[in-house]
């Protein structure tokens, strides 16, 4: 996920004119300590062991769903797109405030229905063409008019009335209604002269011709399914070139193997799936030349139910258990989950107990249920709810429905995520005491059954952006698929009129406090419906070699994550360690910024091919 990843302002400006100057202070995480670093300061020059190229290799455990920014939704994919393409705006690594990206400034009309962005003059595509407002206008217009191009980020443009390029440096967006996300449009801008040649956007994966033309800090140069994605440093990037010449994200299906590769120095960084286990992190803390970063994350870890898969026009499909359409049954299951035990025994303290849909990292939108509303751990009350719902225990201690069939569920589990497996065993025990059977289906690819609606429950999770709009939009009726078993923006086929009304209100509300209150009302509604229940907010637990990486920026800079940021700060800022094997002789030739990472990128998980339609990972879908 997506959200991915995507810079959005959690505090939309209420004044009529908004002019932002570029350049945000950030802090670099250096060899085990956080030290100040100014992205606009001259890049430090490093000593180099030889005249070779510096490469930063990242071990990941999630598959790329698509290299097309119109289709991609998974965190690994959207993170790559942040490296390849510029967005209109970005987020400050220090405090998440909106800062310039491809747009240097923006202003809105008195009625807030017309937004004008000034496009920078110093951005160019990697094939030498200049990036202009026409590229941005074409990107948005294509999403507005082509269903395939709207697959991933269509919610951002659904309220757009008209988009035009008033000149090479002026982009004008006219809205139907006010829209609070106009400084947080999480959409990669692509080069019109390349993409206008594409026929079917729903099937084009952007993986047939390399290098891929882009204007971000890195240029994608190569890709191999279930192996790697490679990028090289863009020496002409307007903010300054990265210091590493290449960045490599390499796929490891076995997380222990990835950790072993870090120990051997075969990779520079390990993020885990999505984080290192407590045992792995503890073992690395005492290892030579390895730094473990353990900080509050931007993800939530949830238990999701299938309320009954359906299309936008109401056509039912899939084989989700009918009992889960009963709110009492859903709430009973959640009340039989001991979240304290999960935090203590599974995450071993590297997480905090889950409550609302938005992690506490984003305090403006963080919500928690009242004492009366909270579905606290209470097996006795859970049993009573099941009795009320008509699922009572038989003589064998099994819950059965009126048809006499036992109450047995299936839960989708990610084979690469050790947390899913561990918690699955606890659920089997806890729910088994209630008389409910549970089959834990741990699969390399959960996408197919998810989109087909062929599951009862699933381990779910998203990386949440500073602006919550996207992660809230995936539960609207508009996010449902147009056709059965078709890829769509929906997370769990949720469609609730009251929730949709609240979503529309928050999207049109520019006042930060009033909007935050509406978002919290949406979280409360989701909680009461019982389709989703957040069990934990996991820490970002990751590690890197200090003999390969001298310093790297976390987000937020005081105590944040490195992998999966709302921007490109970590990889762009990373500085090779002096004497590291393969350091480049020219030091990356930054032009006035603390920079960092050459790119050889990424990795696909679970043996799944790169399909035309984006595919569900759900353990960390969006950035």
C-alpha positions, 0 to 999 in steps of 0.5 A: 500500500498503498499510501504508499508512501505518498506525500500528503499534507495532514494540515491543508492550508486554509488561506487563499494563497499558499506559497511554499519555498523548497528545502527542508531540514532533515536529520541523518542517522549516522552509524548508530546515532542521529546527527543533524543534516541539511538537505540543502547544504553541500554534500559531504565528500567521502574517501573511496576505496577504489574507482568502482561504483558504489551500490546500496543493496536492500533486502525486501520480502514483498513482490512488485505488483506493477512498475506502472504508477497507474496500477501499482499499490504495494509499498515496494512498488510505490516506493520505487515510483517515488524514486523514479518520478517526481510528484507535485509536492513532497513531505519534509522528512523532519515533520511531514509538512508539505514542501515543493516537489515538481511544483515550486508553489501553488495558490487557490481561488477565493472559492477554493475551486481553482488551484494553480501550480507553478512547475519548476523549470529545472526538472528534466526527463532522463531522456533529455526532454524538459518536464513541464505542466503539460506532463502533469496535465496529461497524467491527471487527464488520463486518469480522469478519462481512462478506467485503467489509468485510474486503477491505483490513484483514481480517488484523487481525480474523481472530483476534478472538473478540468485540468489544463496546462496554461503554459510550460510552468502553469498547471491549473486544476478546476474542482467540482467541490472543494478538496482538502488533498490538493497539496497532497496529491499522491500521483507520480507525474509521468512523461507525456511523450512516452506514455501517450504511446501506451494502448491499454493502461490496465495491461501495461506494466512499464517493464518492457524497455529500459532504462525507464524514462523518469525525472526522480532521483533515480532511473530504473535500469533493469528488472527481473521477476522474483529477483531484483529491480535496479536503478541508478543515480540520476546525476541531473536530479534538480534537488541534487544527485544521490551519493550512491551510484546504484540501489538494489532491492533484492528479494528474499522469500526467507527472512532469516536468509536476508538477515544472514546476507546482511551479516555477511555483507551481501546486502546493505540493509534489511527491512524484513517482512515488513519488519525484523522479528524481535529475535532477529533484531536482538541478534543483530544488535551485538553484531559488528558493523550493524545498526538496528533502527527500531522506531515507531512505524507508520503501519497498522496491523489488523484483522479483517473480515470479508463482509461479502464480496460485491461489485459497484452495482451490487453483484455478489461473488466469492465464497465468504462465510455468511456468518461474518455478515452478522455484526455480533459474530464479527465483534465476538471474534474481535473480543476473543483476541488478546491484544496484550498477549500479541504485543508481549508474545509476538511483537515482544514489545516492538509495537503498541496495542492497536485502537483506531485506524490511523497510527498514533504517529499521526496525532492529528488523526489518531482516534481511540474508542471510549471505554464503553465502545471498546471491544476489549478482550472478554471471552465470556462476552464474546461467547454470549454474543455468539449465543445471541447470534444463534451460534450455540455450542453443541454437545461436542463443544462446537458452535453451529448455526441453525443449519447444524453446520459447524462454525469454521473459518479460513484466514488468509496468511502471508507466508513471508510474514512470521507475525501472521503465522504466530498470531494465527496459532493464537487465534486458533487457540482463542477461538477454539475455546469459543467452539470456532474452527480456524484454518490458517491459509499461509500463501505466497500470493494472497492476491488471487483469493483476495480479489476473488472474495474467496476468504473469510478473514485476513491479516491486513495492514497498510502504511498510512500517509500523513494525509489519511485520505487514501487509506480512508477511501479504500473503504468507500462504495466507490472503491468496489470493483466494476466487475467480479474478481477484478482488481480494484481500490477496495480493501475488504469490499466494505460499502456503508452509506454513513461512512461514505457521507463522512468521507465526502465531508472530510474531503471537502473540509479545508479547516484542519481541526474540523477535518480531523474530527470528521476523519475520527468519526469515520474511524469510529464508524469503521470500528463499530461496523466490525469489518476491520479491527486493528490489533497493533501498531508495529515498530519499524524494525530494520538494520543496516551495515555501518561499514557500507552506509555512513549515514541515512535519513529517517522519517521523521528525522528524530525517530522514524523509519528508513524503508517505506518513507513518504518520500525518497529521503532515506535512499537519496540521502544515504552516504557511503561509508569511507573505504566501503567496497565499491565506493565511487571515485567521484562521490556521487557529485551532488550539486548542493544537497546531502544526498544518498543512494544509487539504485539497484532496486527491488524484489518480488515476493512469493513467486508471483509474476508481475501481472497487468492488474495490481495484486494484493499483498495486504501486509504492507500494501501502500507505502 
